[in-house]
C-alpha cells in the first residue's frame, strides 16, 4: 500500500476523554495540514470530501479562519474508500504560498502580494503562478505511484517534497530542476498476512535549523505498532534512522529554542475491527537526549500538528474536523522525567554480544527490548526493580542479521529512551 489512506469509516466522531485543550475550529472538511508561519499565523488545509472542495485558510487575529484558496481538486473513491486532495502548505519568502496536492500530483505556488485574508476574495487553482509536477517527474524516474504530501525549504531556496506513495523525497531547485533527493527502505512485514514488506510512507519532512531534515513515516498496511521511524536526512540526502518504535506518524514540529521534536501519532490500528481504535492519537515530545514524554493524548485521528512561538500546540482531528489547542506545551516547567538516560552500546556496530550501559534517575521497574526495523520484538528481558544509579548488562546479538535494530528501555511510565544498534 503506497497511498496515504483516509478511510471513510473514520469520519464518525467519538467523544474525547481529555479536556485539557481548547477547540479553536470545528466542522472542517478533513483537515490534513497545519502550519505556523513566521508571523505566527496558523494555516489550515482541508483535503475536502471529494467535490473539489479542498481549501486553505489562515487564522485571523479574532480566531476566525479566513479562506485563502478554495476549490482545490479533491476526490473520494468509493471503491477504495480513499480521499485525496490538498495536504500541506508552506509559507515562502516574498509572500508566496506553496500547497501540496495528492490529486493534482504536485505543488501549487500562489502569489499572495496584495491579498488581505478576510477581505480579498479567495484564490483558486487557476490563480496559481506555477505548478511543480512532482508525480510526472517520479513516474519518469521509474516510480509507479506518487502522492506529493508535504514539503520543506532549505536556506538556499530549494524545495523538498516528501512523496508518500513513491517513498522518496524530490528536490526542486529555484530554477525548477528536479532530482530524487533520497528514498526510504521498505519494512519487513512480520505478520503471516499482507505484503511481504511494508511501505514507510513518508508523511512529513521538516527542515533542521542547521541544515538537513527530519522525515517521519505513517507506514503502510497493516499499520503495525512500533513500526514507524523518524529519519534524519543530511543536506546531501544520506538517510539514517533517528528515532524508532513509533506508530502511524503523520506530522512533526520542532521547537527551535530547545531542539525538542514533537511527533503526532494518527492512532493505533486495531485489526480486530479493521479500523483505528477511538481516541488513540497522541503527541510525543522527544528531547535531544532521547527522552520521550507524551504531552497530549486521548483525541481522535491526529492528522496534523503545529507549534507556535509561544509554545502552544495545535492538532487537527481528521474525521471529527476539529483543531485542538494545548497552551504552553513546549514551555511547561513541570514535566514527567523519564528516569532513563545515557543509553550507550559498545561495541556498535557489533558482530555479536554487546554491552548496554544506562543510568536511572529514580527507582523503578525496568524492561529491555530489542526490535527490528518492522517493530517486531526480537528480545525482551525484565531487569526487575532497580534503584537509582548506573548499570551495565550484556545484550545478546549473535543471532541478528545485518541491519539496524532499536534497543529500547522502559520504565513504569512507558517507552522512555532508545538507542540504535547496527549489526
N, C-alpha and C positions, 0 to 999 in steps of 0.2 A: 504494500500500500504506500504509494508515494505522494498522495494528496493529503492536504490538511482537512480532515473530515469534520463537518459540523452536523451532527445527527439531528434530524428533525425531532426525534424522540426527546431531545434535551431541552426543547423550548418551553416546557412547563416549569413554572416557578415553584420553589419549595421554601417554606418559612425558615429563616435563619435562626441559629441558636445564639449567636453572638450579637450584642447590641453596643459594641464599643466603637462603632463607626457612625458616620452621617451619610445619608443618601443625598447626593447632590444633583442627581438626574435619574429619571426613570422613563419607561415606555420607549426606550431606544430600540432600533431595528438591528439586532445582533451586533452590539459594539465589539469591535475587534482591535482597535488601536487607541492608545493614549500616549500623548507626548506633551511635555512641558518645554516651551521654547525659552530663549534667552531672556525674554521679557517676563517670564513667569506665567505665561498664559497656557491654559490647558486645551489641547487639541483632541478632538474625539472623532474616530472613524466608525461609521456603521456600514457593515457589509450589505445590509438590506435583505429583504425577503424574497428576492428573485424577480422583481418587477422593474429592474433598472432603477432601483431606489437606494443605491449606495450613496453615502453622503459624508462630508467632512464639516465639522463645526468647531467653533472656538468659544471658550467661556468668556463672557463679558464681566466687567467688574461687579455687576449686581448678581452674578451667579448664573444667569441665563445662558443658554447655548445659542449662538447665532450661526446660521448656516453660511458656509463659505463656498462649498462646492456641492451640488446636488445632481441627481440623475445619473450617477456613475453606473456603469454596467454591473448588473447583479443577476445571478441565475440560481434557481433551485431545481435540482434534478430529482424528480420524484422516484426514479428507479434506484439511484444510488444513495438517496437521502443526503445529498451533498449540496451545500450552499457555497457559492463562490462570488466574490465581489472585491471591493477595495479592502485593503488590510491595514496599512500603516501610513503615517505621514512623517516627514522630516522637514523642519524649517531650515531653509538655506539662506546664505547671505543675499543681500540686495532685495530682501522682501520676496524671495522666491519660495515656493512650496512644492515638495515632491510627494506624490501619492502612489503607493504600490497598488497594483490591480492584478489579482489572480486570473480573473476572467479576460481582461484585455491582454494579459500576458506581458506586462511591463510596468513602466513608471511614467505617470503624467507629471509634467512640470508646469506650474502655474505662476504667473507674474501677478503679485498682489499689490504692486505700487498703485496708489490711488484708490485702493479698496478699503472701505471702512466697515468692519463687521457690525452687523445690526442696522446699517444704513444702506450700504450698497447692495444691489441685487446679487444673489449668489451666482457663482460661475457654474459652468457645466463642462463636460469633457471636450466639447468643441472649442472652448476658450483656452485650452492648454496651449502653451507656447512651444512645447516639444513633447515627444513621446519616445521613451527608450524601450526598444523592442527586445526585452530580455529573453522571452520564450523563443523568438526567431533565432536568436544567437545560440542558445543552448541546443536547440534542435540541429542547427548547422554543425555543432561540435559533438554530435553523436549521442546526446541525451534523448530519451524517448518521452519524458514527461517534464512539465515545468509548472511552477507556481511561485512567481515572484512575491515574496511575503513581507520582508522588512528591509530596511536599508540604513546605512551609516555613511559618514563622510570623514575623510582624514584631513590633516592640516594643509595638504596640497590641493584640496578641492576634488579629489577622486571620490566617486560614489561606489559603495559596495552593497550589492543586493543579495540577500540570502534567499535562495530558491528552495522552497520546502519540498518540492517534488523531485527536482534534479539532485538534491542533496549536495549542493555546491554553493559557492559564492562567486558572483560575477563582478569584476571590477570595471567601472566605466570612467575613463579619463575625461577631463574637461573638453577634450577635442571630440569626444564621442566614441573613441576607440574602446572596444570591449575585449576582455580576456577572462579566461577561467582562473580565478584567483586561488581557490582551493576546493577540495572535496572532502567529504566526511565518510568514514568507514561504516559499512553495514555492521549490524549487531547480530551475533549468533542467536537463534531462537532456541531456548532450552526446552520448550514445550513440544509434545508429540504431535501437535497440530499447527496449522498455519504455515506461513512461508518458512523456508529454511533459515533465512536471515531477516532481520527487522531493519527497516529504514530508519536512519537517525532523525530525519525530518527537521532540518534546522529552521527554527521559527524566528529567532531574534538575533540580530547582530548589533553589537554595541561597541562603540569606539572607546578605547582606553585613552586617558589624558596624555600619556607619554608615548603613544603610538601602539599599533596593534589593536586587537579586537577580542571581545568575548562573544561566543556564539553558543546558544543553548538549543536543545532539541526536544521536540514533542515525543518522538519515536512513533513508529507505525504499529499496526495491529500485531499482537494483542495488547498493546499499551501496558506493558509489564511494569509492576512496581520496581523501583530502584534501577531501571534500565536507562534512564536519561542521564546525559552527561553535559556538563558545561565545558567547552573547549576554549583554550587560549590560542589565538592565531597571531603570529608575528606579522610585522609590517611587510614581510616578503612572502607570506602565505603558508608558513610552516604551522601545521596543526598539532597541538599536544593537549591531552586531557588536563583540565584544570580542577574540576570537582565532579564527582560522580555519585551514584546512589540516589538520584532523584527520580521523580515520577512525572511524566507528561508535562514538561515545561513549555510555557507559551511566551513568557516575556521576562525581561530583566530591567533593572535600573541601577545606576551606580551613584553612590554618594561620593562626590568629588573631594569632599573635605576629609572624610575618614578612610576612603577606599573600600568601604563596605559594599558588597554586591547584594542586591535584593532580587530574589528569583520567585517566579509565580508558577504554582502547580495548577494546571487545569482541573484536575480531580483524579480520583482513583477509579480505574475501570474495573467493574465487577462482572466477571464472565458469567456468573450465575444468572444475572438479569440482562446481560449483554448491553450494559449501559453504565454510565458513570454513577457512582454512589452519591446520593444527595449530600450537599454541603461538605464535600471532601476537597475543596480548593484551599490553598494556603499560601502564605508568603513566608519565605525563609530568608533570614539575613545572614550572609556569610562574611565573617570578619577576615582581614588579611592574614591572620594567623591560622585560619581554617575553622575556627569555632562557628557553630551554627545555632541560630536562635529563631524559633517560629514566632513571628511578630503579628501575624493575623491569620485567622483560620475560621472555619465554620461557615463559609459562604459558598455560593454555588457557581461552578463552571467559570473559573478565573481565566478570562481571555486576554486581558491587557493590564499593564501596570505602569505607573509613572511616579516620580518623586520630584517634589518642588524644592526651591531653595530654602524653605523654612522647615524642611524635614517632614512635610506632610506626605502621606502615601495615598495614592489613588488606584483603585482596582475596578475593572469592569466585570460584570456578570453577564455571560453571553446570552443564555436563554431568558433570564429574568429581564434583561435590558436595562440594568441599573449601573450607576457609577457610585462607588462607595469611597468614603474618605476617612482615613485614620489620622488624627492630629499628632504631629511631633514624634512620629515613629522613629525617625532617623536621629533625633536629638534626645531621646529618652535617657534619663540618667540611671534609673533603676531597671536593671536588666538581669535576667536569669543567666548566671555564668555556667558554662558547660562543665567546668571542673576538669576537663581533659585538655592537655596542651603538650607541645613539644614532642609530637609523634615522629620518631626517626626510625628508618630502616637501614640496616647495614649488614652485608653489602647490598647495594641497589644500583644497577641491575644485579640479579643473582642467578645462579645456576643450581640452586638447591636451598638448604636451610638458611634462614636469615635471622638476624637479631632485631627484635622490636623493642624500642625504648619509649617510655611515655611518663608524663607527670600527672598527678592527680591533686587538685587543689583542696578537695573536700572528700571525706569518706563516703563510700557507697558501693553498690554492686557494679561490676564492670564486665562487659562481654566483648569478645573479639570475634570478628567475622572477616572472611576473605570472599570477595565477589568477583566474577568475571565481568567482561565489558557488557554482557547482556543482562546483568543484575542477578545472575544465578549464584546462590550461596554455595561455595565450594568447601568451606571450612568454617566451623563455629566452635568456640570454646568459652565456657563460663569461667571467668577468673575469680569469681567469688566476691565477697565484700572486702574492699581494700581501704586501708587508711590513707590519709593524705601523704604524698611522698613521690619518689621517683622509682620506677620499676623497669625491669627488663624481662623479656620472655622470648623463647625461640619460636619461630614461625616456620612450620614445615612447608616447603615449596618444591620438594623433589619431583612431585607428580604433575607439576604445572607444565603447560606447553608454552611456546614462545608467544609473547604478547604482554598486554598491560592488565593489571589487576588492582582492585581497590581493597585496601586494608582499613576496616572500619572499627572504631572503638565506640562502645555505647555505655551510657550510664542510665540511671533510672529516669533521666529527663529525655531520653531518646538518643537519636544519632547526633553525636557531638563533634567528632573530629575524624579525619580521614587522611590517609597517605596513599600515594601511588607507587605500586611495585611493578618493576619491569623484569620480565624473565627472558 
